[in-house]
Amino acid sequence: MKEIYFDHIAATPLSPEVREAMYPFFAGHFGNAQSRHPYGKVPRAALEAARGEIARLIHGEPEEIFFTSSGSESNNLAVKGVAQAYAKRGRHIVASVIEHHSVINPVRSLERQGYQVTWIPVDGNGLVDPGQVEASLGEQTVLLSVMMANNEIGTIEPILRLGEIAQAREVPFHTDAVAAAGMIPIDVQRLGVDLLSLAAPTFGGPKGAAALYVRRGTRILPLIEGGIQEEGRRSGTENVAAVVGMGVAAAAALRQLPWRRDHLIRLRDLLQEGLGKIRYLRLTGDLRQRLPHVVSFCAEYVDGEALVRTLADEGIFAASGSSCTSYALKISPVLTAMGIPANVAQGGVVISLGIENTLEEVQHFLAVFPGILDRLRSVSPLYSDARRKEGEL
């Protein structure tokens, strides 16, 4: 049975180029990048080379890139580090309701410490309203955090407009671009963001490597203290091998971006067209303003987890939501925030494509998926009731 991997938001395979670049730093170049003797020279140079590649991916400057261990750490550093650094100015935070939990939970933690929080709702496509964001900002606001693109539904937020609003009000603006980096063009100068999170595993790099862009002049306090690494903003011995892999992956993502996007959009649109013909299935997220590699939908009269497990039995690997929360077996708060009823949202599935996916794989999925869906729905009394009401039974 041929396996089809449709879960690239969770993790992507390493290319041979990335693996080969990392290997020397597990072997001969094992030294600490902070060591001043010869064993630290090559790791230190490799670290800075990777910093430059990541800066180029988002059109920032190398000195504005700070390495972390994950997108979640980058988000925590951005939220807590900025809020605490600007605490004398005020204690008000604005964030969207569909942020990743690594933004929502730190914001809630600060809320318990006395910060005021304004949660910005989204519409039925998962989009925030810039007007609502602008109205929520005040003199005491120390942070605005709205993700660039949602990892579950693929909707791309109006970051350019939000950046203009934040700059006009002089509010530090953070965007979680973990799902977007390497998939769509990102120019931090044009967008006007002050902080941007990205992580290697979503664009072909290794786990354990991520970064936070911090615009020059933006104040931020560290989460992890105890060393001089990353200009004192993130202490701890650098994971040089992983950072090197992230740098190589970033360079490849930038180089391949035009044809990668075209390839993924062709597959995505074919999937959306085929799925849109299936009864009692709702595509979710904005169908135009979305990531090129994400297709999300809710299948009525079936449980999303059961559907994902059955697909896996057929050698097709997708997800029922965010990989960070899938084991919680809860209805997606993103879908709930969009106004999707719980009985529909429980059938949520996310397909995330990669450059190695093919037209034949998408066609195979569309050929077998309706039968899998019918098989699961056949044991649902609600599905039988729906068909009976339409005179089919």
C-alpha positions as CSV (number, residue, x, y, z in Angstrom):
1,M,0.0,0.0,0.0
2,K,1.4,3.4,-1.0
3,E,1.5,5.9,1.8
4,I,0.4,9.5,1.3
5,Y,1.6,12.1,3.8
6,F,-0.8,15.0,4.1
7,D,0.3,16.4,7.5
8,H,3.0,18.9,6.6
9,I,1.8,21.5,9.1
10,A,2.8,19.1,11.8
11,A,6.2,18.2,10.4
12,T,8.0,18.1,7.0
13,P,10.7,15.6,5.8
14,L,14.3,16.8,5.7
15,S,15.8,17.1,2.3
16,P,19.2,15.4,1.7
17,E,20.6,18.9,1.4
18,V,19.5,19.7,5.0
19,R,20.7,16.4,6.4
20,E,24.1,16.7,4.8
21,A,24.6,20.2,6.1
22,M,23.7,19.2,9.7
23,Y,25.8,16.0,9.9
24,P,29.3,17.6,10.5
25,F,28.0,19.4,13.6
26,F,27.2,16.0,15.1
27,A,30.7,14.8,14.3
28,G,33.9,16.8,13.8
29,H,32.4,20.3,14.4
30,F,30.9,19.4,17.8
31,G,32.3,22.4,19.6
32,N,30.4,25.0,21.5
33,A,29.7,28.1,19.4
34,Q,30.6,30.3,22.4
35,S,34.1,28.7,22.9
36,R,37.0,31.0,22.0
37,H,39.3,28.3,21.0
38,P,39.4,26.7,17.5
39,Y,36.6,24.2,18.2
40,G,34.2,27.1,18.6
41,K,35.1,28.8,15.4
42,V,33.3,26.7,12.8
43,P,30.1,26.3,14.8
44,R,30.0,30.1,15.5
45,A,30.4,30.9,11.8
46,A,27.8,28.4,10.9
47,L,25.4,29.9,13.4
48,E,25.8,33.4,11.9
49,A,25.5,32.1,8.4
50,A,22.1,30.5,9.3
51,R,21.0,33.7,10.9
52,G,21.7,35.5,7.7
53,E,19.6,32.9,5.6
54,I,16.6,33.2,7.9
55,A,16.8,37.0,7.8
56,R,16.8,36.8,4.0
57,L,13.7,34.6,4.1
58,I,11.7,37.3,5.8
59,H,13.6,40.4,4.5
60,G,15.0,41.3,8.0
61,E,18.5,41.9,9.2
62,P,20.7,39.1,10.7
63,E,21.0,41.0,14.0
64,E,17.2,41.0,14.3
65,I,17.0,37.1,14.3
66,F,17.1,35.3,17.7
67,F,17.2,31.5,17.8
68,T,14.8,29.5,20.0
69,S,13.9,25.8,20.3
70,S,10.4,25.9,18.8
71,G,7.6,28.1,17.4
72,S,5.9,27.8,20.8
73,E,9.0,29.2,22.6
74,S,9.2,32.1,20.1
75,N,5.6,32.9,20.7
76,N,6.0,32.8,24.5
77,L,9.1,35.0,24.3
78,A,7.3,37.5,22.1
79,V,4.2,37.7,24.3
80,K,5.8,37.6,27.8
81,G,9.0,39.3,26.8
82,V,7.4,42.4,25.2
83,A,4.5,42.7,27.7
84,Q,6.9,42.7,30.6
85,A,9.4,45.0,28.9
86,Y,6.6,47.6,28.4
87,A,4.8,47.1,31.7
88,K,5.6,50.7,32.8
89,R,3.7,52.0,29.8
90,G,0.6,49.9,30.4
91,R,-0.8,46.4,31.0
92,H,-3.2,45.9,28.1
93,I,-2.9,43.2,25.4
94,V,-4.9,42.6,22.2
95,A,-5.0,39.2,20.5
96,S,-7.2,37.3,18.2
97,V,-9.3,34.4,19.5
98,I,-7.9,31.9,17.0
99,E,-4.2,32.3,18.0
100,H,-2.1,29.2,18.5
101,H,-2.2,28.0,22.2
102,S,1.4,29.1,22.5
103,V,0.0,32.7,22.2
104,I,-3.3,32.2,24.0
105,N,-1.9,30.5,27.1
106,P,0.8,33.0,27.8
107,V,-1.7,35.9,27.3
108,R,-4.1,34.2,29.8
109,S,-1.2,33.7,32.2
110,L,-0.5,37.4,32.0
111,E,-4.2,38.1,32.4
112,R,-4.0,36.2,35.7
113,Q,-1.2,38.5,36.7
114,G,-3.3,41.6,36.3
115,Y,-3.0,42.4,32.6
116,Q,-6.2,43.4,30.8
117,V,-6.8,41.5,27.6
118,T,-9.1,42.3,24.6
119,W,-9.8,39.2,22.5
120,I,-10.6,40.0,18.9
121,P,-13.3,37.8,17.3
122,V,-13.2,36.4,13.7
123,D,-15.8,36.1,11.0
124,G,-17.0,32.9,9.5
125,N,-13.9,32.6,7.4
126,G,-11.5,33.1,10.3
127,L,-10.6,36.7,9.5
128,V,-10.2,39.5,12.0
129,D,-11.7,42.9,11.3
130,P,-8.9,45.6,11.3
131,G,-11.5,48.1,12.4
132,Q,-12.2,46.2,15.5
133,V,-8.5,45.8,16.2
134,E,-8.0,49.6,15.7
135,A,-10.8,50.4,18.1
136,S,-9.4,48.1,20.8
137,L,-6.0,49.7,20.9
138,G,-5.4,52.4,23.6
139,E,-2.7,54.3,25.4
140,Q,-2.2,51.3,27.8
141,T,-1.8,48.7,25.0
142,V,1.6,47.1,25.1
143,L,1.1,44.3,22.6
144,L,-1.0,43.3,19.6
145,S,-0.7,39.7,18.5
146,V,-2.4,38.3,15.4
147,M,-1.1,35.3,13.6
148,M,-0.2,35.7,9.9
149,A,-2.0,32.5,8.9
150,N,-4.0,30.0,10.9
151,N,-2.5,26.5,11.0
152,E,-5.8,24.8,11.1
153,I,-7.9,26.6,8.5
154,G,-5.2,28.2,6.4
155,T,-6.8,31.7,6.4
156,I,-4.2,34.5,5.9
157,E,-4.9,37.5,8.1
158,P,-4.7,41.2,6.9
159,I,-1.3,41.7,8.5
160,L,-0.3,44.6,6.2
161,R,-3.3,46.7,7.4
162,L,-2.8,45.6,11.0
163,G,0.8,46.7,10.8
164,E,-0.2,50.1,9.6
165,I,-2.7,50.4,12.5
166,A,-0.1,49.3,15.1
167,Q,2.6,51.6,13.8
168,A,0.2,54.6,13.8
169,R,-0.7,53.8,17.4
170,E,2.9,52.9,18.3
171,V,1.9,49.5,19.6
172,P,4.4,46.6,19.4
173,F,2.9,44.1,16.9
174,H,3.7,40.4,17.0
175,T,2.6,37.9,14.3
176,D,2.9,34.1,14.6
177,A,4.1,33.2,11.1
178,V,5.0,29.6,11.9
179,A,2.4,28.2,9.4
180,A,3.3,30.8,6.7
181,A,7.1,31.1,6.7
182,G,8.5,29.5,3.6
183,M,5.1,29.1,2.0
184,I,4.2,32.7,1.1
185,P,6.4,35.8,0.6
186,I,7.1,37.6,3.9
187,D,8.7,41.1,4.1
188,V,8.8,42.3,7.6
189,Q,9.7,45.8,6.5
190,R,6.7,46.1,4.3
191,L,4.4,44.5,6.8
192,G,5.4,46.7,9.6
193,V,5.6,43.9,12.2
194,D,7.8,44.3,15.2
195,L,8.1,40.6,16.1
196,L,7.6,37.5,14.0
197,S,7.8,33.8,15.0
198,L,8.9,31.1,12.6
199,A,9.9,27.5,13.0
200,A,12.1,25.1,10.9
201,P,9.8,22.0,10.8
202,T,7.2,23.8,8.7
203,F,9.5,24.6,5.8
204,G,11.7,21.5,5.6
205,G,14.0,22.1,8.5
206,P,14.6,20.0,11.6
207,K,12.7,20.0,14.9
208,G,14.3,21.8,17.7
209,A,15.1,25.0,15.7
210,A,13.0,28.1,15.4
211,A,13.5,31.9,15.6
212,L,12.0,35.1,16.7
213,Y,12.4,38.2,14.6
214,V,12.6,41.3,16.8
215,R,12.7,44.7,15.0
216,R,15.7,46.8,16.0
217,G,14.6,49.1,18.8
218,T,11.8,46.8,20.1
219,R,12.2,46.2,23.9
220,I,12.0,42.6,25.0
221,L,12.9,40.7,28.2
222,P,14.3,37.1,28.1
223,L,12.3,34.1,29.2
224,I,15.5,32.0,29.8
225,E,18.3,33.8,31.7
226,G,21.8,32.7,32.6
227,G,24.0,33.2,29.6
228,I,25.1,35.6,26.9
229,Q,23.8,33.6,23.9
230,E,21.6,35.4,21.4
231,E,22.6,38.8,22.8
232,G,21.3,37.8,26.2
233,R,17.7,37.4,24.9
234,R,17.8,33.6,24.9
235,S,20.4,31.9,27.1
236,G,21.5,28.3,26.7
237,T,24.0,26.4,24.5
238,E,23.0,26.7,20.9
239,N,21.7,23.7,19.0
240,V,24.1,24.3,16.2
241,A,23.2,21.3,14.0
242,A,19.5,22.2,14.1
243,V,20.1,25.9,13.5
244,V,22.3,25.0,10.5
245,G,19.6,22.8,9.1
246,M,17.1,25.6,9.6
247,G,19.3,28.0,7.7
248,V,19.7,25.6,4.7
249,A,16.0,24.9,4.7
250,A,15.3,28.7,4.8
251,A,17.6,29.3,1.8
252,A,15.9,26.5,-0.1
253,A,12.4,27.7,0.8
254,L,13.3,31.2,-0.5
255,R,14.9,29.8,-3.7
256,Q,12.0,27.5,-4.4
257,L,9.1,29.7,-3.3
258,P,7.6,30.6,-6.7
259,W,7.4,27.1,-8.1
260,R,6.6,25.6,-4.7
261,R,3.6,27.9,-4.3
262,D,2.3,27.2,-7.9
263,H,2.6,23.4,-7.3
264,L,0.9,23.5,-4.0
265,I,-1.9,25.8,-5.2
266,R,-2.7,23.4,-8.1
267,L,-3.0,20.5,-5.7
268,R,-4.9,22.5,-3.1
269,D,-7.5,23.8,-5.6
270,L,-8.0,20.4,-7.0
271,L,-8.7,19.0,-3.5
272,Q,-11.0,21.9,-2.7
273,E,-12.9,21.4,-5.9
274,G,-13.3,17.7,-5.3
275,L,-14.3,18.0,-1.7
276,G,-16.7,20.7,-2.5
277,K,-18.8,18.2,-4.4
278,I,-19.4,15.9,-1.5
279,R,-22.7,16.2,0.4
280,Y,-22.7,17.3,4.0
281,L,-19.1,18.5,3.8
282,R,-18.2,22.1,4.6
283,L,-14.9,23.6,3.5
284,T,-13.5,25.9,6.2
285,G,-11.5,29.1,6.1
286,D,-11.3,31.8,3.5
287,L,-11.1,29.9,0.1
288,R,-9.1,32.6,-1.6
289,Q,-7.1,34.4,1.1
290,R,-5.4,31.2,2.4
291,L,-2.2,29.3,2.5
292,P,-1.2,27.5,-0.7
293,H,-0.8,24.1,1.1
294,V,-3.7,23.9,3.5
295,V,-7.2,22.4,2.9
296,S,-9.6,22.2,5.8
297,F,-13.1,20.9,6.0
298,C,-15.8,19.6,8.4
299,A,-17.5,16.4,7.5
300,E,-20.9,16.2,9.0
301,Y,-22.2,13.1,10.7
302,V,-18.8,11.7,11.4
303,D,-16.1,12.2,14.0
304,G,-12.9,13.9,12.7
305,E,-10.6,11.6,14.8
306,A,-12.4,8.5,13.5
307,L,-12.1,9.8,10.0
308,V,-8.4,10.5,10.4
309,R,-7.7,7.1,11.9
310,T,-9.6,5.4,9.0
311,L,-7.7,7.4,6.5
312,A,-4.5,6.2,8.2
313,D,-5.6,2.6,7.8
314,E,-5.8,3.3,4.1
315,G,-2.2,4.8,4.1
316,I,-3.4,8.4,4.0
317,F,-2.1,10.6,6.8
318,A,-3.9,13.8,7.7
319,A,-4.9,15.6,10.9
320,S,-8.0,16.5,12.8
321,G,-6.7,19.9,13.9
322,S,-3.6,21.4,15.4
323,S,-0.9,18.7,16.2
324,C,-0.4,20.5,19.6
325,T,-4.0,19.7,20.7
326,S,-5.1,16.7,18.7
327,Y,-4.7,14.3,21.7
328,A,-7.0,16.4,23.8
329,L,-9.9,15.1,21.6
330,K,-11.7,18.4,22.0
331,I,-13.6,20.3,19.3
332,S,-11.4,22.9,17.7
333,P,-11.7,26.3,19.4
334,V,-10.8,27.8,16.0
335,L,-13.9,26.3,14.3
336,T,-16.0,27.3,17.3
337,A,-14.8,30.9,17.1
338,M,-15.9,30.9,13.5
339,G,-19.4,30.1,14.5
340,I,-19.4,26.5,13.2
341,P,-21.8,24.4,15.3
342,A,-20.2,21.8,17.6
343,N,-21.9,18.9,15.9
344,V,-20.3,20.0,12.6
345,A,-17.0,21.1,14.0
346,Q,-16.4,17.7,15.5
347,G,-15.9,16.4,12.0
348,G,-13.0,18.8,11.3
349,V,-10.0,17.5,9.2
350,V,-6.9,19.4,8.0
351,I,-4.9,18.3,4.9
352,S,-1.5,20.1,4.6
353,L,0.4,19.5,1.4
354,G,4.2,19.3,0.7
355,I,6.3,19.7,-2.4
356,E,6.7,15.9,-2.6
357,N,3.0,15.4,-3.0
358,T,1.8,14.7,-6.5
359,L,-1.3,15.1,-8.6
360,E,-1.7,11.3,-8.6
361,E,-1.9,11.3,-4.8
362,V,-4.5,13.9,-4.7
363,Q,-6.6,12.1,-7.3
364,H,-6.2,8.8,-5.3
365,F,-7.5,10.6,-2.2
366,L,-10.5,12.0,-4.0
367,A,-11.3,8.6,-5.4
368,V,-11.2,6.7,-2.1
369,F,-12.4,9.4,0.3
370,P,-16.1,9.4,-0.5
371,G,-16.3,5.6,0.2
372,I,-14.5,6.0,3.5
373,L,-16.9,8.8,4.5
374,D,-20.0,6.8,3.5
375,R,-18.7,3.8,5.5
376,L,-18.3,5.9,8.7
377,R,-21.6,7.7,8.1
378,S,-23.5,4.4,7.7
379,V,-23.4,3.8,11.4
380,S,-24.6,7.3,12.3
381,P,-28.4,7.5,13.1
382,L,-28.2,11.3,12.5
383,Y,-27.0,10.7,9.0
384,S,-29.8,8.2,8.4
385,D,-32.3,10.8,9.8
386,A,-30.9,13.5,7.4
387,R,-31.3,11.1,4.4
388,R,-34.8,10.1,5.5
389,K,-35.9,13.8,5.7
390,E,-34.7,14.2,2.1
391,G,-36.7,11.2,1.0
392,E,-33.7,9.0,0.3
393,L,-34.6,6.3,2.8
